[in-house]
Amino acid sequence: MTTVKYRAPHSDRWEEKPLGWAMDRIARLVKDARDCDFVEQNAAGVTVNHLKTVASLGGATLDNEENYLIKKLFTGGLGILPIENQARL
């Protein structure tokens, strides 16, 4: 896969974009959200280091190891709290 489908905000059509462009855009949007909304300490002065404005929803196509790594990256690395996996047996 070398391209993705992208629909700009308020657009009524899809555009084809390079995969590299999409990865850079996702990274930039996550970084901007983290820079804007990251909480280092709560009102009581306790260090929390979290981000509540970005979330992750996994599915049944991910195995336990992938879910473990995603959880570690998102919580430990980025401070993202809302992480859910909807996998069912």
LUMTOR-968127 format. One record per residue: residue in one letter; x, y, z negated of N, C-alpha, C in turn. Coordinates in steps of 0.02 Angstrom, whole numbers, padded with zeros to 5 digits, always signed. Atoms other than C-alpha are relative to their C-alpha. Last residue first. Layout:
// residues N
aXYZXYZXYZ;...
This chain:
// residues 89
l-00016+00069-00019-00688-00720-01071-00055-00031+00039;r+00043+00049+00033-00716-00532-01070+00020-00069+00024;a-00007+00068-00024-00598-00389-01030-00044-00047-00041;q+00066+00032-00008-00666-00216-01068+00005-00072+00025;n-00006+00053-00050-00505-00142-01136-00065-00037+00002;e+00049+00054+00003-00510+00024-01227+00015-00050+00054;i-00021+00054-00045-00386+00162-01268-00047-00059-00010;p+00055+00041-00027-00442+00327-01343+00023-00050+00052;l+00039+00040+00047-00290+00381-01447-00055-00041+00032;i+00070+00005-00020-00157+00444-01326-00038-00046-00048;g+00044-00021+00055+00005+00489-01414-00074-00004+00016;l+00037-00060-00018+00109+00483-01254-00046+00026-00055;g-00037-00046-00043+00247+00360-01297-00035+00066+00013;g-00065-00018+00026+00178+00268-01447+00037+00052+00041;t+00004-00023+00069-00006+00267-01402+00068+00024-00026;f+00048-00054+00010-00001+00264-01212-00003+00024-00072;l-00017-00061-00037+00159+00167-01188-00047+00057-00018;k-00063-00027+00028+00127+00038-01326+00018+00066+00035;k+00014-00026+00068-00055+00010-01274+00062+00032-00030;i+00039-00061-00009-00006-00007-01091-00014+00032-00067;l-00045-00052-00023+00130-00132-01138-00036+00067+00011;y-00047-00016+00054+00010-00238-01241+00046+00058+00020;n+00038-00040+00048-00124-00231-01106+00044+00021-00058;e+00010-00067-00030+00003-00292-00978-00038+00046-00047;e-00064-00034-00001+00056-00435-01092-00005+00070+00030;n-00018-00024+00067-00122-00486-01130+00065+00040-00001;d-00011+00053+00049-00171-00498-00946+00022+00030-00067;l-00063-00007+00037-00249-00361-00841+00007-00057-00050;t-00055+00020-00044-00382-00405-00711+00068+00006-00034;a-00014+00071+00004-00518-00404-00844+00058-00022+00044;g+00051+00047-00023-00517-00216-00861+00025-00072-00004;g-00026+00057-00036-00426-00073-00945-00056-00048+00019;l+00048+00055+00000-00496+00096-00993+00028-00056+00043;s-00016+00056-00043-00370+00231-01041-00054-00053-00008;a+00022+00066+00023-00406+00403-01111+00022-00054+00049;v-00016+00049-00053-00335+00580-01102-00019-00068-00028;t+00032-00021-00062-00409+00723-01205+00019-00042+00060;k+00067+00029-00007-00377+00647-01377-00033+00017+00067;l+00032-00033-00057-00188+00671-01390-00068-00034+00010;h+00048+00034-00043-00093+00624-01547-00031+00046+00053;n-00027+00011-00067+00060+00665-01651-00048-00038+00046;v+00043+00048-00035-00023+00644-01822+00024-00016+00070;t-00023+00012-00069+00095+00730-01946-00043-00054+00032;v-00025+00068-00010-00006+00779-02100+00020-00009+00073;g-00073+00000-00007-00021+00966-02128+00031-00068+00009;a-00030+00012+00066-00199+00958-02195+00076-00001+00001;a+00012-00059+00042-00268+01039-02037+00030-00008-00070;n+00071-00016+00010-00189+00902-01930-00006+00059-00047;q+00023+00006+00069-00010+00903-01869-00074+00016-00004;e-00056+00026+00040+00072+00873-01699-00021-00012-00072;v+00006-00023+00070-00085+00890-01592+00057-00032-00039;f-00034+00043+00048-00058+00879-01402-00004+00030-00070;d+00044+00025+00053-00191+00974-01304+00033-00043-00053;c+00053-00045+00021-00103+01088-01178-00034-00024-00065;d-00030-00063+00021+00063+00997-01155-00053+00047-00030;r-00037+00013+00062-00027+00830-01150+00031+00064-00027;a+00049+00011+00053-00154+00891-01022+00035-00011-00067;d+00034-00064+00015-00016+00965-00913-00050-00008-00057;k-00048-00044+00035+00087+00805-00925-00032+00066-00019;v-00007+00026+00068-00063+00697-00880+00047+00044-00040;l+00063-00012+00037-00104+00809-00731+00004-00027-00071;r+00006-00071+00014+00078+00812-00671-00063+00015-00041;a-00049-00017+00051+00098+00623-00684-00005+00073-00020;i+00023+00030+00063-00064+00595-00589+00048+00018-00056;r+00058-00038+00023-00011+00718-00453-00026-00027-00067;d-00023-00065+00025+00163+00642-00435-00059+00040-00029;m-00036+00014+00062+00088+00467-00419+00025+00065-00032;a+00049+00018+00052-00038+00529-00290+00034-00013-00067;w+00037-00060+00017+00095+00617-00185-00049-00014-00057;g-00045-00041+00040+00205+00462-00189-00034+00065-00023;l-00001+00027+00068+00059+00356-00127+00044+00042-00046;p-00053+00048+00015+00041+00467+00027-00002-00023-00073;k-00060-00031+00025-00130+00549+00052+00053-00053-00013;e-00053+00049+00012-00283+00501+00153+00063+00037-00019;e-00061-00010-00039-00427+00622+00134+00049-00056-00016;w-00061+00031+00025-00605+00587+00076+00058+00016+00047;r-00034+00049-00042-00749+00703+00115+00064-00025-00034;d+00047+00053-00020-00883+00803+00024+00032-00052+00045;s-00002+00019-00071-00764+00915-00073-00051-00054+00014;h+00053-00033-00039-00808+00996-00239+00001-00015+00075;p+00059-00025+00038-00644+00938-00318-00047+00039+00046;a-00013-00061+00039-00531+00856-00187-00063+00021-00038;r+00054-00048-00013-00567+00679-00132+00011+00059-00045;y+00006-00055+00048-00414+00571-00117-00058+00044+00021;k+00055-00044-00019-00393+00401-00033-00009+00051-00056;v+00058+00003+00043-00222+00324-00061-00055+00044+00030;t+00043-00059+00002-00075+00283+00051-00058-00011-00049;t-00042-00060-00005+00076+00166+00052-00042+00064-00002;m+00042-00058+00000+00000+00000+00000+00045+00062+00000;
